[in-house]
Amino acid sequence: MYTVPELKYGYDALGSYISADIMKLHHDKHHQTYVDKLNKAIDDAPALRERPLESLLAELDSLPDTVQQAVRNNGGGHLNHTLFWQWMSPDGGGEPTGALAKDIEDKYGSFQQFVDAFSAKSLSVFGSGWVWLQPNLDIITTANQDNPLMSGGDAPLLGLDVWEHAYYLDYKNKRDDYVQAWWNVVDWNFVAGRRDI
């Protein structure tokens, strides 16, 4: 059975950037719904329990037709959100250091130019979706709860949820304000650690 991971910080730990109300709704309700529906889908194909979630998402075409869409939507939602909580920290913000900082600067010219490019991609997503920083430092987007693994890509270093449920209570329709605020909680240590996976 899949479960929603506990947060490593309090609901109110992200302060004015992402409120406790948003965190409770997003973590306890939205993420829980993805997990509940994923578990139901796996109940209908119990042999899939032996495979890691990342493998299921990377090989969706190998799954029974009856569960493919449910695993795509809800397995993607579970994996994406499990990572999303770890990409944020009350001690986050600032800039990366070390090799990651140098590589970002080499690719984008400066950290701020990277932030501008990532933010622009975030605002370009039509409807619901995610923005990802890939291991080669390309910035890509996916719709709905899709993950780069589903299209043969690598596991992302960083991702931003741009579904309205991630910000609407705090920011209403102002996704740009949410994206700008989110940079203040990005856990660059966790991002850098994913380069070694």
C-alpha positions in Angstrom: 0.0 0.0 0.0 1.3 3.4 -0.9 1.1 6.1 1.8 1.4 9.9 1.9 4.8 10.7 3.5 4.8 12.8 6.6 6.2 16.3 6.1 9.7 16.9 7.6 8.5 20.4 8.8 5.3 21.8 10.2 2.4 22.9 8.1 3.1 26.5 9.0 6.9 26.2 8.6 7.0 27.9 5.1 5.6 31.1 6.6 4.1 33.7 4.4 5.4 32.0 1.3 3.1 29.0 1.5 0.5 29.1 4.3 -0.5 26.3 6.7 -3.9 26.2 5.1 -2.4 25.5 1.7 -0.1 22.9 3.0 -2.9 21.1 4.9 -5.2 21.1 1.9 -2.4 20.1 -0.6 -0.7 17.4 1.5 -3.6 16.0 3.5 -6.3 16.1 0.9 -4.9 16.3 -2.7 -1.9 14.1 -2.1 -4.0 11.6 -0.1 -6.5 11.4 -3.0 -3.8 10.4 -5.4 -2.6 7.8 -3.0 -6.1 6.4 -2.4 -6.8 6.1 -6.1 -3.4 4.6 -6.9 -3.9 1.9 -4.3 -7.3 1.1 -5.8 -5.7 0.8 -9.2 -3.0 -1.5 -7.9 -5.6 -3.6 -6.2 -7.0 -4.3 -9.6 -3.6 -5.5 -10.9 -1.8 -6.9 -7.8 1.2 -8.1 -9.7 2.3 -4.5 -10.0 2.9 -4.3 -6.3 6.3 -5.9 -6.9 7.5 -3.1 -9.0 8.8 0.3 -7.8 6.6 3.3 -8.6 9.3 4.9 -10.8 9.4 1.7 -12.9 5.6 1.7 -13.3 5.7 5.3 -14.5 8.7 4.8 -16.8 7.0 1.8 -18.4 3.4 2.7 -18.5 2.9 1.0 -21.8 3.7 -2.3 -20.2 0.9 -2.0 -17.7 -2.6 -3.5 -18.2 -4.8 -1.2 -20.2 -7.3 -1.2 -17.4 -4.9 0.6 -15.0 -2.6 2.6 -17.2 -4.5 5.9 -16.9 -5.1 5.6 -13.2 -1.4 4.8 -12.6 -0.3 7.7 -14.8 -2.6 10.2 -13.1 -2.4 9.0 -9.5 1.1 7.4 -9.5 2.4 10.6 -11.1 0.6 12.6 -8.5 2.0 10.6 -5.7 5.6 10.6 -6.9 5.6 14.3 -7.9 4.2 15.4 -4.6 6.4 13.1 -2.5 9.3 14.9 -4.1 7.7 18.4 -4.0 7.5 18.4 -0.2 11.3 17.6 -0.1 12.1 20.4 -2.6 10.9 22.9 0.0 12.3 23.7 3.4 11.9 26.4 6.0 15.6 26.8 5.7 15.4 27.0 1.9 15.8 29.9 -0.5 19.0 31.7 -1.5 21.1 30.1 -4.2 22.8 26.7 -4.8 26.5 26.3 -4.1 29.3 24.2 -5.4 29.1 22.3 -8.7 25.4 22.9 -9.2 25.8 26.6 -8.9 28.7 26.6 -11.4 26.8 24.5 -13.9 23.7 26.6 -13.7 25.8 29.7 -14.2 27.6 28.1 -17.1 24.4 27.1 -18.8 22.2 30.2 -18.1 24.8 33.0 -17.6 23.8 33.6 -14.0 21.6 32.2 -11.3 19.1 35.0 -11.8 18.8 34.2 -15.5 18.1 30.6 -14.6 15.4 31.8 -12.2 13.9 34.0 -14.9 13.9 31.1 -17.4 12.4 28.6 -15.0 9.7 31.1 -13.8 8.8 32.0 -17.4 8.3 28.3 -18.1 6.1 28.1 -15.0 3.9 30.8 -16.2 3.7 29.3 -19.7 2.0 26.1 -18.5 -1.6 26.2 -19.8 -4.0 24.8 -17.1 -2.4 22.4 -14.7 1.0 20.9 -14.7 4.6 20.9 -13.5 7.9 22.6 -14.4 11.1 20.5 -14.1 14.8 21.1 -13.9 16.4 18.0 -15.5 19.9 16.6 -14.7 21.3 18.2 -17.9 19.8 21.4 -16.5 17.2 21.8 -19.2 13.9 23.2 -18.1 10.8 21.3 -19.3 7.1 21.2 -18.5 4.6 18.5 -18.3 0.8 18.5 -18.2 -1.4 17.3 -15.3 0.6 14.9 -13.1 2.9 13.7 -15.8 6.6 13.2 -14.8 9.6 13.2 -17.2 10.1 9.5 -16.5 6.9 8.8 -18.5 8.4 10.1 -21.7 11.7 8.4 -21.3 13.4 11.3 -19.5 15.5 11.3 -16.4 14.2 11.8 -12.8 14.2 15.6 -12.3 16.4 17.5 -9.9 13.7 20.0 -9.1 10.0 20.5 -9.8 7.4 23.1 -9.2 3.7 22.3 -9.0 1.7 24.9 -10.9 -1.8 23.3 -10.4 -4.1 25.9 -8.9 -4.6 23.7 -5.8 -0.9 24.5 -4.9 -1.5 28.2 -4.5 -5.1 29.4 -5.0 -5.9 29.9 -1.3 -2.9 32.2 -0.9 -2.5 33.8 -4.3 -5.9 33.4 -6.0 -5.2 33.6 -9.8 -1.8 35.2 -9.4 0.5 32.3 -10.3 3.3 34.7 -10.9 3.3 35.8 -7.2 3.3 32.2 -6.1 6.2 31.3 -8.4 8.2 34.3 -7.1 7.5 33.4 -3.5 8.4 29.7 -4.0 12.0 30.5 -4.7 12.3 31.5 -1.0 11.7 28.0 0.2 13.6 25.9 -2.4 15.9 23.4 -0.6 19.0 23.6 -2.8 20.8 20.9 -0.7 18.1 18.4 -1.6 18.3 19.5 -5.3 22.1 19.1 -5.4 21.8 15.7 -3.7 19.6 14.4 -6.5 22.4 14.8 -8.9 24.1 11.8 -7.2 21.1 9.5 -7.6 
